[in-house]
Amino acid sequence: MEKRELEQWYLRITAYADRLLRDLEGLDWPEKVKAMQRAWIGRSEGAEIHFPVEGREERITVFTTRPDTLFGATFMVLAPEHPLTLELAAPERREEVLAYVEAAKRKTEIERQAEGREKTGVFLGAYALNPATGERIPIWTADYVLYGYGTGAIMAVPAHDSRDYEFAKKYGLPIKKVIERPGEPLPEPLEGAYEEPGIMVNSGPFDGTESEEGKRKVIAWLEEKGLGKARITYRLRDWLISRQRYWGTPIPMVHCPACGVVPVPEEELPVLLPDLKDVEDIRPKGKSPLEAHPEFYETTCPRCGGPAKRDTDTMDTFFDSSWYYLRYTDPKNERLPFAREKADFWMPVDQYIGGVEHAVLHLLYSRFFTKFLHDLGMVGVEEPFKGLFTQGMVMAWTDFGPVEVEGDRVRLPEPTRIQLEMAESELSLEDVKKMGAELRPHKDGTLHLWKPAVMSKSKGNGVMVGPFVKEEGADIARITILFAAPPENEMVWTEEGVQGAWRFLNRVWRRVMEDKEALLATTGKFRKEDLEGEDKALYGKLHETLKKVTQDLEALRFNTAIAALMELLNALYEYRRQRPVTPVYRTAVRYYLQMLFPFAPHIAEELWHQFWPDSLFEAGWPELDESALEKDVVEVAVQVNGRVRGTIRIPKDAPLEVALTEAKKVPNVQAHLEGKEVVKEIYVPGKILNLVAR
């Protein structure tokens, strides 16, 4: 593979960088997502500095966040893709530089920026002048510098940048200290790059200046001399929307030899793709498959009427997913994407639930789209999603391939290493355990490494929804997923989890259906004031569960809500072992099905229809009786001189005398009162008893 220069289409998202960053503060989003967006936008304050090229009129412009280290720049580095790289290469070095540039094109940016990777580079045979010192410094090219970040050129300060230090040590380039560590001078020669703030040294008129203050002073000095200026840059790059694919929205532009690039007139929109049945091969081959369809791209220029060619690129699918929520507000509008009054009625989305993997693409693009449409006057809000909840991924145990085991060592063949995205070729058995993996025998007699991984088509570890629902039912799938873990955490799909969900729902079915005749013969009418014993306990447990399930649903704690329903089911079984079907039991069954409905709607609706003619969709949510949560017996903490030494269970309105009597029966309380006199009792009924003893 290699990178090629292409003429492509972008959206200028960088124009919104500051607003996208600033408006994060007002969002009710997880902090980790906001942190990811801040890092992706990557606001950096610093200076743009111009380095004259010796013997030429060109100047190389760099951006740095450390203008205080300018006096320590001892060489310059251009990205291999920088337009001056080949232009500045001396004739005798051009062949070596060209080979290096071509090799860099075959590497990914991730490879080039990898931590710990040995630095490589080539001297261009050209020199620049340090604008602060006038010193002649060599110009190199190296692939650890990216053309897409900053200006594609850096001033290398090896004494105060670890990457520059490694490069300078490898190629014997000068290392000049210009920041001194406060209180403890740095060793001479330096044993590594010192990247912390400090005091400026070897920096001419700025010697003795604290480095943070030095940044401002050096920028002012550069501006005064016309050598640079203050600048804010962003890691964020304009959004490339061009794709060389058949699928996707055609870019509505026409290329005319006479008029250039001309927009398709509004009345001719939308531009439609050729019918799929007429397209023999939709696979991209370095250029768009639409290039093979003259019936699509041959057209006339909307401006001059001459022959022209439609753009054959299509937009990426993020373009569509960045505003779909607005279309939902007015889905049948055939004149506009949506009417403003309808969008303003519904927007913003109150609660968005999605995976954290969308944090810096879909969610950032959606924010950009909404702000842009707001600026056009199409929608009143500037942010699309008020609240955000990021659910964990569904994972499954996955076979990562064969391994070889010798003693405590596990050798990973290359295909296994590639799948695991690991550089190491060997692991210890303890390392395998720490990474949550297992070694399992394969049918061919070898050992394979198994590890939970996100379900995906590429890994072949997914559970096909259609066959599973046909075999087990949708409710089993829902309970398995919702009960396995808190929704914000990853969950591992296991057969044990499926069986647990199956057993739970079967117990629900049996409990209700075994009592069907008795339930039909019983009314749900009773006076709660008349309840006592087991009836009163069940009524209290029912409303305790209702309160928890209601709160957990609102907080998206589905696993603990289901756990509460499992507890209540046990209470129903225990009640029926001791008592016949009663009105309070019938009410408990009714409420139970209403609470189960959000999690297992099919079985809940089926059981509901055994007794009631309406639908659970119409039944609403049960009404909580707060008085039922009041307990007759409460647990009271007993303190001795302010420290808890035990607990007692007493009637909630028990007087001090009862509390004292029970407290003195607690062995640990007795031990801390031994040989002492209780001089004061502080008693808050139903909560705490504190004994002050001397």
C-alpha positions in Angstrom: 0.0 0.0 0.0 1.1 3.6 -0.6 -0.3 7.0 0.0 -1.3 9.0 -3.1 -2.2 12.6 -3.6 -5.9 13.0 -4.5 -8.2 15.9 -5.1 -10.9 15.4 -2.5 -13.7 17.2 -0.7 -13.6 18.5 2.9 -15.9 20.2 5.4 -14.2 23.1 7.2 -14.8 21.8 10.8 -11.7 23.6 11.9 -13.6 26.9 11.7 -15.7 25.6 14.6 -12.8 24.2 16.7 -13.1 26.9 19.5 -16.9 26.6 19.8 -16.8 22.8 19.8 -14.2 23.0 22.6 -15.9 25.8 24.6 -19.4 24.3 24.5 -18.3 21.0 25.9 -18.5 22.5 29.4 -22.2 22.9 29.3 -23.0 19.3 28.4 -24.2 16.6 30.8 -21.8 14.0 29.2 -19.4 11.6 30.8 -16.1 13.3 31.6 -14.1 10.6 29.7 -16.0 11.5 26.4 -15.5 15.2 26.9 -11.8 14.6 27.6 -11.5 12.5 24.4 -13.1 15.4 22.4 -10.8 17.9 24.0 -7.8 15.8 23.1 -9.0 15.3 19.5 -9.6 19.0 19.0 -6.2 19.5 20.6 -6.0 23.3 21.2 -2.3 24.4 21.5 -1.1 27.9 22.3 2.3 28.9 21.0 4.2 30.7 18.3 4.7 30.6 14.6 8.4 31.2 13.9 10.1 31.8 10.5 13.5 30.3 9.9 15.4 31.7 6.8 16.9 29.1 4.5 20.6 29.8 3.8 21.2 31.0 0.3 17.5 31.0 -0.7 14.5 33.3 -0.4 12.3 30.7 1.2 11.6 30.6 4.9 10.6 27.5 6.8 7.7 28.2 9.2 7.3 26.1 12.3 4.8 26.1 15.1 6.0 25.5 18.6 4.3 25.5 22.1 7.8 26.1 23.6 9.1 29.4 22.1 11.1 29.7 25.3 13.4 27.0 23.9 14.1 28.8 20.6 17.7 29.6 21.5 18.3 25.8 21.9 17.2 24.8 18.3 20.2 23.1 16.8 18.7 21.6 13.7 15.4 21.5 11.8 13.3 18.5 10.6 10.8 18.5 7.7 8.1 15.9 7.2 8.9 13.6 4.2 5.7 15.0 2.5 6.7 18.6 3.0 6.9 20.4 -0.4 10.4 21.8 0.5 11.9 18.4 1.4 12.8 17.4 -2.2 13.2 21.0 -3.3 15.9 21.7 -0.7 17.7 18.4 -1.1 21.3 19.0 -2.4 21.9 17.2 -5.8 24.4 14.7 -4.2 21.8 13.8 -1.6 18.6 13.8 -3.7 18.6 10.1 -4.5 18.8 9.1 -0.8 16.2 11.7 0.2 13.8 10.5 -2.5 14.2 6.9 -1.4 13.4 7.9 2.2 10.4 9.9 1.2 9.0 7.0 -0.8 9.6 4.6 2.1 7.7 7.0 4.5 4.7 6.9 2.2 4.3 3.2 2.8 4.1 3.6 6.6 1.0 4.6 8.6 1.0 7.6 10.9 0.5 5.2 13.8 3.7 3.4 12.9 5.6 6.6 12.4 4.5 7.9 15.8 4.9 4.7 17.8 6.4 5.0 21.2 9.9 3.6 21.5 10.4 3.3 17.7 14.0 4.0 16.6 14.2 7.4 14.9 15.4 7.5 11.3 16.1 10.4 9.0 18.2 11.9 6.2 20.2 15.1 6.0 19.1 17.3 3.1 22.4 19.0 2.6 20.8 22.3 3.3 20.9 24.8 6.2 18.6 27.2 7.9 19.4 30.1 10.3 18.2 30.2 13.8 16.4 33.6 14.0 17.3 34.0 17.6 21.0 33.3 17.4 21.8 33.6 13.7 23.5 30.2 13.9 23.6 27.9 10.9 21.6 24.8 11.6 21.2 21.7 9.4 17.9 20.7 7.8 16.9 17.0 8.0 13.8 15.0 7.0 12.4 12.4 9.4 9.2 10.4 9.4 8.5 11.1 13.1 7.4 14.6 11.9 3.9 14.6 10.2 2.9 17.0 7.5 -0.7 17.0 8.7 0.2 18.4 12.1 1.3 22.0 12.6 3.3 23.2 9.6 4.9 19.9 8.8 8.3 21.3 10.0 9.8 21.5 13.5 12.6 23.3 15.2 14.5 20.6 16.9 15.5 21.3 20.5 17.1 18.1 21.7 17.9 19.3 25.2 14.2 19.8 25.9 12.3 17.3 23.7 12.7 13.6 24.1 12.2 12.7 20.4 14.6 15.4 19.3 17.1 14.1 21.9 17.0 10.5 20.6 17.4 11.8 17.0 20.4 14.1 18.0 22.1 11.3 19.9 21.8 8.9 17.0 23.1 11.3 14.4 25.7 13.2 16.6 23.8 16.5 16.4 24.5 19.4 18.9 22.5 19.4 22.2 22.3 22.9 23.8 20.7 23.4 27.2 18.5 26.6 27.4 16.2 25.7 30.3 17.8 25.0 33.7 16.1 22.9 36.4 15.3 25.2 39.4 17.2 24.3 42.6 19.1 21.4 41.2 21.2 22.1 38.1 20.9 19.5 35.2 23.9 17.2 34.7 26.5 18.0 32.0 26.3 16.5 29.5 22.5 15.9 29.7 21.5 12.3 30.3 18.1 12.9 28.6 15.7 15.7 27.6 14.5 18.0 30.3 10.9 18.9 29.3 9.6 20.5 32.5 9.4 24.3 33.2 12.5 26.0 34.5 14.7 29.1 34.2 15.9 30.3 30.8 19.7 30.1 30.3 22.0 30.5 27.2 19.1 32.6 25.8 20.7 36.1 25.4 18.5 38.8 26.8 16.1 36.3 28.4 18.6 34.6 30.7 17.1 34.2 34.2 13.5 34.4 33.0 11.1 31.8 34.3 10.1 29.7 31.3 6.3 30.3 31.3 7.0 34.1 31.4 9.7 33.5 28.8 7.2 32.1 26.3 5.3 35.4 26.3 8.4 37.5 26.2 10.0 35.6 23.3 6.7 35.8 21.3 6.6 39.6 21.8 10.2 39.9 20.8 9.6 37.8 17.6 6.6 39.9 16.7 8.6 43.1 17.2 11.3 41.9 14.9 8.9 40.4 12.3 10.3 36.9 12.9 7.1 35.3 14.1 3.8 35.8 15.9 1.5 34.2 18.6 -0.7 31.5 17.2 -3.2 29.0 18.4 -3.3 25.7 16.5 -5.5 22.6 16.7 -4.9 18.9 16.3 -8.3 18.8 14.6 -8.1 18.6 10.8 -10.8 19.5 8.3 -13.2 16.6 7.8 -12.4 14.6 4.6 -15.8 13.4 3.3 -14.7 12.0 -0.1 -14.9 8.3 -0.6 -14.0 6.3 -3.8 -16.9 3.9 -3.4 -20.2 3.1 -5.1 -22.3 3.4 -2.0 -22.8 6.8 -0.4 -24.3 10.1 -1.4 -22.9 11.4 -4.7 -21.1 14.7 -4.3 -23.3 17.2 -6.3 -20.5 18.9 -8.3 -19.7 19.0 -12.0 -16.2 19.4 -13.4 -16.2 21.6 -16.5 -13.0 22.2 -18.6 -14.1 25.9 -19.1 -15.8 26.8 -15.9 -14.0 24.7 -13.3 -16.0 23.1 -10.5 -19.7 24.0 -10.7 -22.5 23.0 -8.2 -25.4 21.0 -9.5 -28.5 23.3 -9.6 -30.9 22.8 -6.7 -33.7 21.8 -9.1 -31.6 18.9 -10.3 -31.0 17.4 -6.8 -30.7 14.8 -5.7 -28.0 13.2 -7.8 -28.8 9.5 -7.9 -26.4 6.6 -8.2 -26.7 4.2 -11.2 -29.0 1.3 -10.4 -27.1 -1.4 -8.6 -28.2 -4.1 -11.0 -26.3 -2.2 -13.8 -23.0 -2.0 -11.7 -20.9 -5.1 -12.3 -18.3 -4.4 -9.6 -18.7 -2.0 -6.7 -15.3 -2.7 -5.1 -13.0 0.3 -5.0 -9.7 -0.2 -6.9 -7.8 3.0 -6.0 -10.4 5.1 -7.7 -14.2 5.2 -7.6 -16.2 2.4 -9.2 -18.4 5.1 -10.7 -15.4 6.0 -13.0 -16.5 2.9 -15.0 -20.0 4.4 -15.7 -20.1 7.1 -18.3 -23.9 7.1 -18.2 -23.5 8.5 -14.6 -20.6 10.9 -15.0 -21.1 12.3 -18.5 -23.2 15.5 -18.3 -23.3 19.1 -19.3 -22.1 22.1 -17.4 -24.9 23.9 -15.6 -23.2 27.2 -16.3 -22.0 27.1 -19.9 -23.8 24.1 -21.3 -20.6 22.5 -22.6 -19.6 18.8 -22.0 -18.6 18.2 -18.4 -18.1 15.3 -15.9 -19.9 14.6 -12.7 -17.7 14.2 -9.6 -17.4 10.4 -9.1 -16.6 10.5 -5.4 -19.4 9.8 -2.8 -19.7 11.2 0.7 -18.8 9.1 3.7 -21.6 7.6 5.8 -20.7 9.9 8.7 -22.1 12.7 6.6 -25.6 11.1 6.9 -25.4 10.0 10.5 -24.4 13.5 11.6 -27.9 14.9 11.2 -30.3 12.0 11.1 -31.8 13.0 14.5 -33.0 16.2 12.9 -34.8 14.3 10.1 -36.6 12.3 12.7 -38.3 15.6 13.8 -40.0 15.9 10.4 -39.6 12.6 8.5 -42.2 13.1 5.8 -41.1 16.5 4.6 -40.5 16.2 0.8 -39.6 19.9 0.4 -37.0 20.4 3.1 -34.7 18.2 5.2 -36.9 19.4 8.1 -39.0 22.4 9.1 -37.4 24.6 11.7 -40.5 24.8 13.8 -40.7 21.0 14.2 -36.9 20.8 14.8 -37.2 23.5 17.5 -40.1 21.7 19.1 -38.2 18.4 19.6 -34.5 19.4 19.9 -32.2 19.0 21.6 -32.3 15.2 22.2 -32.7 14.7 25.9 -30.9 11.5 26.3 -28.5 9.9 23.8 -27.3 6.3 24.4 -24.4 5.1 22.3 -21.0 3.4 22.3 -17.9 5.3 23.5 -16.3 4.4 20.2 -18.3 7.2 18.6 -16.9 9.8 21.0 -14.6 11.7 18.6 -16.2 11.0 15.2 -20.0 10.7 15.1 -20.6 12.7 18.2 -18.1 15.5 17.2 -19.4 15.6 13.7 -23.0 15.8 15.0 -22.1 18.8 17.2 -20.5 20.5 14.2 -23.5 19.9 11.9 -25.9 21.3 14.5 -23.8 24.4 15.0 -23.5 24.9 11.2 -27.2 24.5 10.7 -27.9 26.8 13.6 -25.7 29.5 11.9 -27.7 29.0 8.7 -30.9 29.7 10.7 -32.2 26.2 10.2 -32.4 25.2 13.8 -32.5 27.1 17.1 -30.2 24.8 19.2 -26.4 24.7 19.0 -25.9 21.3 20.7 -27.7 18.2 19.5 -27.6 15.9 22.6 -28.2 17.3 26.1 -27.4 14.1 28.0 -25.1 11.2 26.9 -24.8 7.7 28.2 -22.1 5.5 26.8 -22.9 1.8 27.1 -20.3 -0.9 27.2 -19.5 -3.3 24.3 -20.9 -6.8 24.1 -18.0 -9.2 24.0 -17.6 -12.9 23.4 -15.0 -15.5 24.1 -12.9 -15.6 20.9 -10.4 -18.1 19.4 -7.2 -16.1 18.6 -5.4 -19.1 17.2 -2.8 -21.7 18.1 0.1 -21.1 20.6 3.1 -23.2 21.6 3.7 -23.8 25.3 7.0 -24.8 26.8 7.1 -24.8 30.6 6.0 -21.4 31.7 6.4 -19.8 28.3 3.7 -19.3 25.7 5.0 -18.6 22.2 2.6 -16.7 19.9 2.9 -17.4 16.2 2.7 -14.3 13.9 -1.0 -14.7 12.9 -2.0 -14.9 16.6 0.1 -11.9 17.4 -1.5 -9.9 14.6 -5.0 -10.8 15.8 -4.1 -9.8 19.4 -2.4 -6.6 18.2 0.6 -7.5 20.3 4.3 -6.9 19.6 5.5 -9.6 22.0 6.2 -13.0 20.6 6.2 -14.7 24.0 4.2 -14.5 27.2 4.3 -16.2 30.6 1.4 -18.3 31.8 0.9 -15.6 34.4 0.7 -12.9 31.7 -2.0 -14.9 29.9 -4.0 -15.1 33.1 -3.6 -11.3 33.7 -4.9 -10.4 30.3 -8.1 -12.4 31.0 -7.2 -15.1 28.5 -7.3 -18.9 28.6 -5.5 -21.8 26.8 -8.0 -24.3 25.5 -7.4 -27.6 23.6 -8.4 -27.5 20.0 -9.9 -30.4 18.0 -6.6 -30.8 16.1 -4.7 -31.5 19.3 -3.1 -28.0 19.6 -3.6 -25.4 22.2 -5.4 -22.2 21.3 -5.5 -18.9 23.1 -9.1 -17.7 23.9 -9.9 -14.2 25.1 -13.0 -12.1 25.3 -13.2 -9.6 22.4 -15.8 -7.2 21.0 -18.4 -9.1 18.8 -17.6 -8.4 15.2 -18.0 -9.9 11.7 -14.3 -9.9 11.2 -13.7 -12.0 14.3 -16.6 -14.3 13.6 -17.6 -14.3 17.3 -21.0 -12.8 17.1 -24.3 -14.3 18.0 -26.8 -14.1 15.1 -29.9 -12.4 16.4 -32.4 -14.1 14.1 -31.5 -17.7 14.9 -31.0 -16.9 18.6 -34.4 -15.3 18.9 -36.0 -18.1 17.0 -34.4 -20.7 19.3 -34.5 -18.9 22.7 -36.7 -15.8 22.3 -36.0 -12.1 22.4 -36.7 -11.8 26.1 -33.9 -14.3 26.9 -31.5 -12.1 24.9 -32.6 -9.0 26.6 -32.3 -10.3 30.1 -28.9 -11.9 29.3 -27.5 -8.6 28.2 -29.2 -6.3 30.8 -28.3 -8.5 33.8 -24.7 -9.4 32.9 -23.1 -6.0 33.9 -23.9 -2.4 34.5 -24.7 -0.9 31.1 -21.7 1.4 31.1 -19.4 -1.6 31.4 -18.3 -4.2 28.9 -20.2 -7.5 29.2 -19.1 -11.0 28.1 -21.8 -13.1 26.4 -21.7 -16.6 27.9 -23.8 -19.7 27.7 -24.1 -19.5 31.5 -25.6 -16.1 31.2 -28.1 -17.3 28.7 -29.1 -20.3 30.9 -29.4 -18.0 33.9 -31.9 -15.7 32.0 -33.8 -18.8 30.8 -34.1 -20.1 34.4 -35.3 -16.8 35.7 -38.0 -16.2 33.1 -39.2 -19.9 33.4 -39.5 -19.4 37.2 -41.7 -16.3 36.5 -43.8 -18.3 34.1 -44.3 -21.2 36.5 -45.1 -19.0 39.5 -47.9 -17.2 37.7 -49.3 -20.0 35.6 -49.4 -22.5 38.6 -51.6 -19.9 40.4 -53.7 -19.0 37.4 -57.0 -20.4 38.6 -56.6 -19.1 42.1 -55.6 -15.7 40.9 -58.6 -15.5 38.6 -60.9 -16.4 41.6 -59.3 -13.7 43.8 -59.9 -9.9 43.8 -57.0 -7.5 44.4 -59.0 -5.5 47.0 -57.8 -5.2 50.5 -57.2 -2.5 53.2 -53.5 -2.0 53.9 -54.4 -1.0 57.4 -55.6 -4.6 58.0 -52.5 -6.3 56.8 -50.3 -8.1 59.3 -47.7 -10.8 59.4 -46.7 -12.3 56.1 -49.2 -10.2 54.1 -47.7 -7.0 55.6 -44.2 -8.2 54.9 -45.0 -9.0 51.2 -46.7 -5.7 50.8 -43.6 -3.9 52.2 -41.3 -6.0 50.0 -43.4 -5.2 46.9 -43.2 -1.4 47.4 -39.5 -1.6 48.4 -38.8 -3.4 45.0 -41.0 -0.9 43.1 -39.1 2.0 44.5 -35.7 0.4 43.6 -36.8 -0.7 40.1 -38.2 2.8 39.4 -35.0 4.6 40.5 -32.8 2.1 38.7 -34.7 2.5 35.5 -34.3 6.2 35.6 -30.6 5.9 36.3 -30.1 3.1 33.7 -29.0 0.6 36.3 -30.8 -2.3 34.6 -28.8 -5.1 36.1 -29.6 -4.1 39.7 -33.3 -3.6 38.8 -33.4 -7.2 37.5 -31.6 -8.4 40.6 -34.4 -6.7 42.7 -37.0 -8.5 40.6 -35.3 -11.8 41.2 -35.4 -11.1 45.0 -39.1 -10.3 44.9 -39.7 -13.5 42.9 -38.0 -15.5 45.6 -40.3 -13.7 48.1 -43.4 -14.7 46.1 -42.3 -18.4 46.1 -41.6 -18.2 49.8 -45.0 -16.6 50.5 -46.8 -19.3 48.5 -45.1 -22.1 50.5 -46.8 -20.7 53.6 -50.0 -19.0 52.4 -52.7 -19.5 49.8 -53.4 -16.9 47.0 -54.6 -13.7 48.7 -55.6 -10.2 47.5 -52.2 -8.8 48.5 -50.5 -11.7 46.6 -52.6 -11.0 43.5 -51.6 -7.3 43.7 -48.0 -8.3 44.0 -48.3 -10.5 40.8 -49.9 -7.6 38.9 -47.2 -5.1 39.9 -44.5 -7.7 39.2 -45.6 -8.1 35.5 -45.7 -4.3 35.2 -42.2 -4.0 36.5 -40.9 -6.9 34.4 -42.4 -5.4 31.2 -39.5 -3.0 30.3 -37.0 -5.9 30.5 -39.0 -8.9 29.1 -42.0 -7.4 27.3 -43.1 -10.5 25.5 -43.5 -12.9 28.4 -44.8 -10.1 30.6 -47.5 -9.2 28.1 -48.4 -12.9 27.6 -48.9 -13.5 31.3 -50.8 -10.2 31.7 -53.4 -11.3 29.2 -54.1 -14.4 31.3 -55.9 -12.0 33.7 -56.5 -8.6 32.3 -58.0 -7.6 28.9 -55.9 -4.4 28.3 -52.3 -4.2 27.3 -49.3 -3.5 29.6 -48.6 -0.6 27.2 -51.9 0.9 28.5 -51.6 -0.2 32.1 -49.1 2.4 33.1 -46.6 2.1 36.0 -47.7 1.0 39.5 -48.1 3.7 42.1 -45.6 3.7 45.0 -47.0 3.6 48.6 -44.3 5.4 50.6 -46.0 4.4 53.9 -45.3 0.7 53.1 -41.6 1.4 53.2 -41.8 2.3 56.9 -40.5 -0.6 59.0 -41.7 -1.6 62.4 -38.2 -2.9 63.4 -35.1 -0.9 62.6 -31.4 -1.3 62.9 -29.8 1.2 65.2 -26.0 1.9 65.5 -24.6 1.9 69.0 -21.6 4.1 69.6 -19.4 4.4 72.7 -17.7 7.7 72.9 -18.5 8.5 69.3 -17.2 5.2 67.7 -19.6 2.5 66.4 -19.2 -0.6 68.5 -22.3 -2.6 67.3 -25.9 -2.5 66.1 -29.2 -3.5 67.7 -32.6 -4.3 66.1 -35.5 -2.7 68.0 -39.0 -1.3 67.3 -38.7 2.0 65.3 -40.4 4.0 68.1 -38.7 2.2 71.0 -37.9 4.4 74.0 -34.4 5.0 75.4 -34.8 2.4 78.1 -35.4 -0.4 75.5 -32.5 0.8 73.4 -30.2 0.9 76.4 -31.2 -2.6 77.5 -30.5 -4.1 74.1 -27.3 -2.1 73.6 -25.8 -3.5 76.9 -26.4 -7.1 75.6 -24.0 -6.5 72.6 -20.6 -8.1 73.6 -18.4 -5.4 71.9 -20.4 -2.7 73.6 -20.0 -4.4 77.0 -16.2 -4.7 76.4 -15.9 -0.9 75.8 -18.1 0.0 78.8 -16.3 -2.3 81.2 -14.9 -0.4 84.2 -16.5 2.9 83.0 -19.5 4.9 84.0 -22.1 6.0 81.4 -22.4 9.8 82.1 -24.6 10.7 79.1 -26.9 9.0 76.5 -27.6 10.6 73.1 -30.5 8.9 71.4 -32.0 9.5 68.0 -34.9 7.0 67.7 -34.6 4.7 64.8 -31.1 5.9 63.9 -28.4 6.0 66.6 -27.5 5.6 70.3 -24.3 7.2 71.5 -23.1 6.4 75.1 -20.6 8.8 76.6 -18.5 6.8 79.2 -15.7 7.7 81.6 
